[in-house]
């Protein structure tokens, strides 16, 4: 994302050198860099997802309850009466 910020400043300097109005000078590079950042982040997430799905022996991340533990009664805690 640092490259996007560098691209923003370079676009602003370039547009300033062309003598464009201040609104175009400020907001056009921002819009371009926001769109660029969106597509870069989306492509990164997509490639990470593809790498993770191609790994052999992919295990579920959710632990299921142990059926043997369900047969045991729950521990009861009672307060001592004095």
N, CA, C and O of each residue as an XYZ file, in Angstrom:
328
protein
N       0.807     -1.198      0.000
C       0.000      0.000      0.000
C       0.851      1.263      0.000
O       0.370      2.348     -0.325
N       2.109      1.112      0.364
C       3.003      2.259      0.308
C       3.164      2.743     -1.123
O       3.296      3.942     -1.366
N       3.154      1.821     -2.063
C       3.271      2.213     -3.473
C       2.089      3.062     -3.924
O       2.238      3.955     -4.758
N       0.927      2.779     -3.373
C      -0.255      3.568     -3.732
C      -0.109      4.995     -3.210
O      -0.489      5.949     -3.889
N       0.436      5.140     -2.012
C       0.642      6.488     -1.470
C       1.698      7.254     -2.271
O       1.567      8.458     -2.489
N       2.726      6.559     -2.699
C       3.722      7.208     -3.550
C       3.121      7.606     -4.897
O       3.419      8.676     -5.428
N       2.286      6.748     -5.433
C       1.613      7.070     -6.696
C       0.707      8.283     -6.522
O       0.585      9.099     -7.435
N       0.072      8.409     -5.364
C      -0.789      9.558     -5.101
C       0.005     10.857     -5.151
O      -0.400     11.819     -5.802
N       1.128     10.873     -4.463
C       1.915     12.114     -4.456
C       2.496     12.419     -5.838
O       2.552     13.580     -6.244
N       2.928     11.388     -6.558
C       3.454     11.620     -7.909
C       2.378     12.144     -8.855
O       2.646     13.022     -9.675
N       1.173     11.613     -8.746
C       0.075     12.112     -9.581
C      -0.256     13.558     -9.246
O      -0.535     14.361    -10.137
N      -0.225     13.892     -7.945
C      -0.525     15.267     -7.562
C       0.539     16.235     -8.065
O       0.214     17.326     -8.533
N       1.804     15.842     -7.972
C       2.873     16.705     -8.498
C       2.765     16.863    -10.006
O       2.976     17.953    -10.538
N       2.438     15.787    -10.688
C       2.314     15.848    -12.149
C       1.161     16.755    -12.560
O       1.301     17.579    -13.463
N       0.030     16.601    -11.897
C      -1.123     17.442    -12.236
C      -0.883     18.897    -11.849
O      -1.395     19.806    -12.502
N      -0.109     19.121    -10.791
C       0.234     20.490    -10.400
C       1.117     21.140    -11.462
O       0.975     22.324    -11.768
N       2.025     20.351    -12.015
C       2.916     20.877    -13.063
C       2.131     21.231    -14.326
O       2.534     22.114    -15.082
N       1.016     20.544    -14.553
C       0.192     20.848    -15.721
C      -0.684     22.078    -15.515
O      -1.290     22.572    -16.466
N      -0.758     22.584    -14.269
C      -1.509     23.796    -13.986
C      -3.011     23.577    -13.904
O      -3.785     24.469    -14.253
N      -3.429     22.416    -13.452
C      -4.866     22.127    -13.328
C      -5.456     22.802    -12.092
O      -4.713     23.150    -11.174
N      -6.762     22.992    -12.050
C      -7.411     23.573    -10.870
C      -7.199     22.702     -9.622
O      -6.941     21.502     -9.711
N      -7.315     23.344     -8.475
C      -6.992     22.693     -7.205
C      -7.899     21.487     -6.915
O      -7.418     20.499     -6.360
N      -9.188     21.531     -7.267
C     -10.085     20.409     -6.997
C      -9.678     19.166     -7.795
O      -9.678     18.051     -7.272
N      -9.338     19.371     -9.040
C      -8.881     18.245     -9.858
C      -7.523     17.768     -9.356
O      -7.254     16.567     -9.322
N      -6.679     18.701     -8.973
C      -5.344     18.387     -8.483
C      -5.393     17.509     -7.226
O      -4.558     16.621     -7.060
N      -6.346     17.749     -6.360
C      -6.426     16.998     -5.108
C      -7.250     15.720     -5.219
O      -6.832     14.665     -4.743
N      -8.410     15.814     -5.844
C      -9.359     14.711     -5.753
C      -9.218     13.649     -6.842
O      -9.509     12.480     -6.584
N      -8.793     14.005     -8.019
C      -8.625     13.008     -9.078
C      -7.574     11.961     -8.712
O      -7.837     10.771     -8.886
N      -6.385     12.348     -8.210
C      -5.428     11.325     -7.795
C      -5.931     10.461     -6.635
O      -5.613      9.274     -6.556
N      -6.714     11.061     -5.738
C      -7.264     10.276     -4.625
C      -8.215      9.201     -5.123
O      -8.155      8.056     -4.675
N      -9.079      9.562     -6.032
C     -10.027      8.590     -6.576
C      -9.285      7.481     -7.311
O      -9.615      6.304     -7.162
N      -8.290      7.852     -8.096
C      -7.513      6.852     -8.831
C      -6.809      5.906     -7.860
O      -6.804      4.695     -8.079
N      -6.217      6.438     -6.797
C      -5.489      5.594     -5.845
C      -6.420      4.747     -4.991
O      -6.047      3.636     -4.616
N      -7.600      5.222     -4.673
C      -8.564      4.403     -3.934
C      -8.986      3.202     -4.775
O      -9.066      2.084     -4.267
N      -9.253      3.427     -6.038
C      -9.625      2.328     -6.939
C      -8.455      1.360     -7.098
O      -8.648      0.144     -7.100
N      -7.259      1.891     -7.229
C      -6.065      1.051     -7.345
C      -5.857      0.217     -6.082
O      -5.552     -0.972     -6.175
N      -6.015      0.819     -4.909
C      -5.858      0.097     -3.643
C      -6.910     -1.004     -3.500
O      -6.611     -2.085     -2.993
N      -8.134     -0.735     -3.944
C      -9.189     -1.742     -3.882
C      -8.823     -2.972     -4.715
O      -8.940     -4.106     -4.251
N      -8.384     -2.734     -5.940
C      -8.061     -3.869     -6.804
C      -6.806     -4.602     -6.345
O      -6.730     -5.823     -6.483
N      -5.828     -3.896     -5.809
C      -4.640     -4.567     -5.273
C      -4.996     -5.433     -4.065
O      -4.526     -6.566     -3.958
N      -5.814     -4.915     -3.163
C      -6.217     -5.690     -1.989
C      -7.064     -6.885     -2.394
O      -6.909     -7.973     -1.840
N      -7.948     -6.694     -3.347
C      -8.801     -7.793     -3.795
C      -7.981     -8.913     -4.449
O      -8.236    -10.095     -4.216
N      -6.998     -8.530     -5.267
C      -6.168     -9.548     -5.910
C      -5.303    -10.280     -4.891
O      -5.061    -11.478     -5.032
N      -4.836     -9.571     -3.870
C      -4.028    -10.223     -2.832
C      -4.855    -11.223     -2.034
O      -4.396    -12.333     -1.764
N      -6.054    -10.844     -1.661
C      -6.931    -11.761     -0.928
C      -7.271    -12.962     -1.787
O      -7.303    -14.085     -1.284
N      -7.523    -12.759     -3.062
C      -7.872    -13.857     -3.951
C      -6.712    -14.840     -4.088
O      -6.926    -16.051     -4.057
N      -5.486    -14.334     -4.241
C      -4.344    -15.240     -4.376
C      -4.071    -15.987     -3.078
O      -3.710    -17.163     -3.115
N      -4.233    -15.338     -1.941
C      -4.051    -16.031     -0.656
C      -5.112    -17.111     -0.477
O      -4.820    -18.195      0.029
N      -6.321    -16.822     -0.885
C      -7.393    -17.807     -0.785
C      -7.104    -19.013     -1.669
O      -7.320    -20.152     -1.256
N      -6.619    -18.769     -2.877
C      -6.299    -19.864     -3.790
C      -5.151    -20.708     -3.250
O      -5.183    -21.932     -3.368
N      -4.140    -20.079     -2.659
C      -3.033    -20.820     -2.075
C      -3.501    -21.672     -0.903
O      -3.065    -22.813     -0.753
N      -4.376    -21.131     -0.079
C      -4.862    -21.869      1.080
C      -5.736    -23.046      0.661
O      -5.701    -24.095      1.304
N      -6.512    -22.891     -0.394
C      -7.400    -23.974     -0.810
C      -6.644    -25.079     -1.537
O      -7.147    -26.199     -1.626
N      -5.449    -24.798     -2.060
C      -4.673    -25.813     -2.756
C      -3.807    -26.652     -1.819
O      -3.231    -27.650     -2.254
N      -3.703    -26.279     -0.564
C      -2.868    -27.027      0.371
C      -3.472    -28.402      0.631
O      -4.671    -28.517      0.882
N      -2.641    -29.454      0.572
C      -3.166    -30.799      0.845
C      -3.461    -30.975      2.330
O      -2.806    -30.387      3.191
N      -4.457    -31.795      2.599
C      -4.824    -32.083      3.987
C      -5.381    -30.885      4.713
O      -5.124    -30.696      5.902
N      -6.126    -30.091      4.020
C      -6.729    -28.911      4.631
C      -7.725    -29.367      5.689
O      -8.675    -30.084      5.377
N      -7.515    -28.959      6.933
C      -8.365    -29.391      8.041
C      -9.358    -28.294      8.401
O      -9.118    -27.107      8.182
N     -10.466    -28.729      8.952
C     -11.471    -27.769      9.405
C     -10.933    -27.025     10.619
O     -10.208    -27.607     11.427
N     -11.269    -25.774     10.755
C     -10.767    -24.989     11.873
C     -11.710    -25.012     13.064
O     -11.376    -24.477     14.121
N     -12.873    -25.615     12.917
C     -13.842    -25.660     14.000
C     -13.692    -26.988     14.729
O     -13.716    -28.053     14.112
N     -13.538    -26.914     16.048
C     -13.446    -28.137     16.829
C     -14.860    -28.608     17.161
O     -15.683    -27.852     17.676
N     -15.112    -29.858     16.857
C     -16.402    -30.438     17.188
C     -16.334    -31.003     18.597
O     -15.260    -31.409     19.042
N     -17.448    -31.040     19.306
C     -17.423    -31.578     20.667
C     -17.126    -33.078     20.649
O     -17.534    -33.806     19.744
N     -16.414    -33.502     21.663
C     -16.056    -34.908     21.795
C     -17.287    -35.687     22.253
O     -17.858    -35.335     23.285
N     -17.730    -36.736     21.532
C     -18.939    -37.457     21.936
C     -18.758    -38.217     23.247
O     -19.739    -38.471     23.946
N     -17.526    -38.583     23.595
C     -17.301    -39.289     24.856
C     -17.499    -38.380     26.046
O     -17.874    -38.838     27.125
N     -17.250    -37.103     25.861
C     -17.415    -36.155     26.958
C     -18.894    -35.912     27.266
O     -19.226    -35.526     28.387
N     -19.763    -36.122     26.325
C     -21.191    -35.879     26.529
C     -21.797    -36.925     27.451
O     -22.809    -36.656     28.097
N     -21.198    -38.123     27.529
C     -21.734    -39.174     28.383
C     -21.468    -38.918     29.858
O     -22.196    -39.428     30.709
N     -20.447    -38.145     30.176
C     -20.104    -37.880     31.574
C     -21.043    -36.823     32.140
O     -21.374    -35.857     31.454
N     -21.474    -37.000     33.388
C     -22.339    -35.985     33.998
C     -21.546    -34.717     34.299
O     -20.340    -34.760     34.540
N     -22.230    -33.622     34.279
C     -21.598    -32.351     34.562
C     -21.260    -32.260     36.048
O     -21.985    -32.796     36.886
N     -20.172    -31.590     36.371
C     -19.800    -31.414     37.757
C     -20.753    -30.438     38.421
O     -21.085    -29.384     37.879
N     -21.175    -30.823     39.605
C     -22.084    -29.946     40.337
C     -21.293    -29.251     41.435
O     -20.540    -29.878     42.181
N     -21.478    -27.975     41.511
C     -20.820    -27.209     42.590
C     -21.919    -26.721     43.520
O     -22.903    -26.121     43.088
N     -21.736    -26.984     44.764
C     -22.726    -26.522     45.738
C     -22.002    -25.793     46.838
O     -20.888    -26.157     47.214
N     -22.621    -24.788     47.340
C     -22.038    -23.995     48.425
C     -22.284    -24.726     49.746
O     -23.351    -25.298     49.967
N     -21.279    -24.693     50.611
C     -21.423    -25.312     51.936
C     -22.324    -24.464     52.807
O     -22.183    -23.243     52.869
N     -23.232    -25.112     53.467
C     -24.109    -24.388     54.389
C     -23.521    -24.503     55.776
O     -23.114    -25.583     56.205
N     -23.479    -23.375     56.479
C     -22.933    -23.432     57.838
C     -23.991    -23.399     58.886
O     -23.681    -23.440     60.077
